[in-house]
Amino acid sequence: MELAYYSDYAVRLVNTEEPARGKDTLTSVEAVRDLFGANGSAARRAAEADVTRFRSVRARLRAVFEAADQGDETLAVALLNSLLLEFPVSPQISGHDHRDEDGRPLWHMHLADHPSNATAGYAAIAAMGLAFHLTEYGVDRLGLCEAAPCRNAYLDTSTNRSRRYCSDRCATRANVAAYRARKRLEADRSASTGLTADSAQRTSAGPER
């Protein structure tokens, strides 16, 4: 498992809330456990107190994405560094149960956490994963969806750094909205031009006698 994979932990947590829409799905221990995905052993450590703690980490991770989205690289790195210092991890070589065709372990780097609670473990992995992504691809690869009012976090892995939306759904919605806006503008201009031409025609005709 590549270390950059863990950056998805940060995205999943940040996107449990949509501030502009007033939505928050991080409201129970079950919601906290769902964030761990297949990591069942870590999920089982979650307790009621982790709901509030997870929300606090979520706000700090969103602040990293917001700083990056605004082009403030120094602030984004500083905010992420503060999380790394508070929630450390221990990198380890792991093979799990995966083997190649010759039966040899498929060794890879793994982030081992030794947390006092579920929040500490999740935050450590999320922050380290995001740090690897940031240093590997650049701060400008951390974004917030431009399809208002979404503003979900995403990681841009496109070859030309062109990603602007968190999902295909938001991209389609934004494109449709832009198309309709252009059509309204064209209609307004046509109506305005028609009124101007009509007015000019009446003026050139002069008063009726």
Protein Blocks (a to p, Z undefined) as FASTA:
>chain_A
ZZklmmmmmmmmmmmpcfknopafblbfklmmmmnmmmlmlmmmpcfklmmmmmmmmmmm
mmmmmmmmnopaklmmmmmmmmmmmmccdddddekjadcfkopacdddddddddfbfklm
mmmmmmmmmmmmmmmnopklpccdfbdcklpacddfbfklpafbfbfklmmmmmmmmmmm
mmmmmmmmmmmmmmmmmmmmmmmnopaZZ
